[in-house]
Amino acid sequence: MLGIRSLVKTCSKWAWAEELRVIAGVAVLKELHLTPGKMEAHIQQSPEAAQWVAHCFAAMVAESPNYTEMRFDLTSPVNYEWITVTVQKGNGKTPHTLRTEAETACEMLRKQLIAYSS
């Protein structure tokens, strides 16, 4: 007879497998590890789904001069953080390059202002 923890783990694995089967062809559950207070799932997208996501990113960045940034919130009952995904055009400037150029121009203008003030 299965213990209650083992039964919950078995049911959870089955439920996740069923949930992902609903979106068959989009993602595949490769691994699922359950430990007290933690669940780790490894999900692999199908090539078609990955291509669709790439197409969405490309469509968004097509309207921008250099890049598009998206923020994704990661929340849990005890923690809140976020990640930022930057999609850059192949011939566009990175946010870092643009910031560096702006800082250089600002410093040059600051020096000119000081020179004119003297």
N, C-alpha and C positions, 0 to 999 in steps of 0.2 A: 504494500500500500504506500502511495506517495505521501510524503509530509506536506504540510500546507505551503511551505516555501517552495518546494519543488513543484507543487501543483500550480502555484502562481507563476513561477518562471515558465513552465510549460505552456500555460494558457497565454501568457504575455507574448511568448515567441510565436505561438499560433496566431494570435490576434494581429501582430505586426505583419506576419506573412500574408494573412488574409487582406489586410489593409493595402499592402503593396500589390497584391494580385489584382485588386480593383483597378489599379492604374497600370496594368500589364502593358509592356511595350514602352513604358516611360521610364521606369526605374526597376532595379533588381536589388533585393535585400541580400547582400553578400555575407554579412556576419551580424550577430546580435549577442552582446554580452551583458548579462544582468548581474550586478553585485549589490549588496545593501547600499542604498542611497545613490546608486549610479546605474545608468543604462548607456551603453555604447553601441551605436548602430553604424554599419558601413553600407552605404547605398551607392550603387553605380547607375548612372543614367544611361539610357540607350543612346547610341550615336545620333539617332533622329532627334531625341529630346535635347541633347547637347547642341546640335546644329540649330535647333529652334531658339535656344537661349542665346547662342552667339548671334543669330540673326536679329533678335530683339535688341541686344547691346549695339550691334552695328547700326540699326535704324535710329537708336537714340543718339549715338555719337555723330551720325551723319548730319544732324541739325546743328552741331556745335562747331566752333572754329578749331578746337584742339582736342578736347577730351570731355568726358561726362563722368561725374562722380555719383555714386549711389551709396546711401547709408542703410545698413541692415542692423536692426536692433536685436540683440541676443539677451533674452531675459530668462531668469529662473526665479524660484521663490526666494533665493538668498543673494542673487547677484544680478546686476544690470551692466551691460557693456554693449559696444557696437563695433562693427567693422565697416570700413569704407572700401568700396571696390571702385577703382578708376579704370576706365576704358579709354585708351588714347588712340587717336588716329595714327596711322603709320608715319605720316609726314607731319604730324602736329607736334607742338612743344608740350613737354610734360609740365605738370603744375610746379615742380621744383624749378625748372628752367625759367618759366614765366615769372615766378617769385624772385629768382635771382636777378633777372633782367630789370624788374621793377625796383628792386632794392638798389641796384647799381645806378639806375636813372635818378632815383630819389636822392642818393648820396651826391651825385654830380650836381643836381639842382640845389641841394643844401649848401654845397661849397660855393656855387655861384652866388647864392643869396648872401652868404657871409662876406664874399669878396665885394659885392655891391654895397653892402651895409658899412663896410670899413671906410 
